Amino acid sequence: MTTRSDKTRRQVLQSGLAVAGGIAAVGVSAQAQAQEKIAQNQVQYQETPKDGNKCDMCVNWQPPNACKIVAGTINPNGWCVAFAPKGS
């Protein structure tokens, strides 16, 4: 025979599993959004340096020709408004 405390315990466990599943789904969705990159035209990307700053001097640079946040092929001598210098 199922007691009242068994039903309550089962309901708590089922609710907890539903919440955990929802949190996991939100985490996967946020990660997918974080992986999307910005279009080159949105960051005013150009193939040449600006004021001595260039992509391969930026924290977002990924050799040989990519960026962590800007989409497409990136010239190491290029530049965009998202430029952030590497720390010394």
C-alpha positions in Angstrom: 0.0 0.0 0.0 1.3 3.5 -0.9 1.3 5.9 2.0 0.8 9.7 1.8 4.6 10.3 2.5 5.5 8.0 -0.4 3.3 10.0 -2.8 4.8 13.3 -1.5 8.4 12.0 -1.8 7.6 10.8 -5.4 6.1 14.2 -6.3 9.1 16.0 -5.0 11.5 13.8 -6.9 9.5 14.2 -10.1 9.4 18.0 -9.7 13.2 18.1 -9.1 13.9 16.1 -12.2 11.7 18.4 -14.3 13.5 21.5 -13.0 16.9 19.9 -13.6 15.9 19.0 -17.2 14.7 22.6 -17.8 18.0 24.0 -16.5 20.0 21.7 -18.7 17.9 22.8 -21.8 18.5 26.5 -21.0 22.2 25.9 -20.6 22.5 24.2 -24.0 20.5 27.0 -25.7 22.7 29.7 -24.1 25.8 27.9 -25.2 24.6 27.7 -28.8 23.8 31.4 -28.8 27.3 32.2 -27.4 28.9 30.3 -30.3 27.3 32.5 -33.0 29.8 35.0 -34.4 29.2 38.6 -35.5 29.2 39.4 -39.2 32.3 41.3 -40.4 30.2 44.3 -41.6 28.7 44.7 -38.2 32.1 45.3 -36.6 33.5 47.4 -39.5 36.1 44.8 -40.3 38.8 45.9 -42.7 41.7 44.0 -44.3 44.3 46.6 -43.1 45.6 47.7 -39.7 44.2 50.8 -38.0 46.5 53.1 -35.9 49.0 50.3 -35.6 46.4 47.8 -34.3 45.8 44.6 -36.1 43.9 41.4 -35.6 46.9 39.2 -34.6 47.5 41.7 -31.7 43.9 41.2 -30.4 42.8 38.9 -27.5 40.1 37.4 -29.9 42.7 36.3 -32.5 42.7 32.6 -33.4 45.6 31.7 -35.7 46.0 31.2 -38.6 43.0 33.2 -39.8 40.1 33.4 -37.5 38.5 35.4 -34.6 36.6 34.2 -31.5 33.8 36.7 -32.1 33.9 37.7 -35.8 32.7 35.3 -38.5 34.6 34.4 -41.6 38.2 34.4 -42.7 40.2 37.0 -40.9 43.4 38.6 -42.1 46.0 38.8 -39.4 46.8 42.3 -40.6 43.1 43.3 -40.5 41.2 45.3 -37.9 37.7 45.9 -36.5 35.9 47.9 -33.8 35.9 44.9 -31.5 39.7 45.1 -31.3 41.0 44.5 -27.8 44.8 44.4 -27.3 46.4 41.4 -25.7 47.8 41.9 -22.2 51.6 42.2 -21.8 
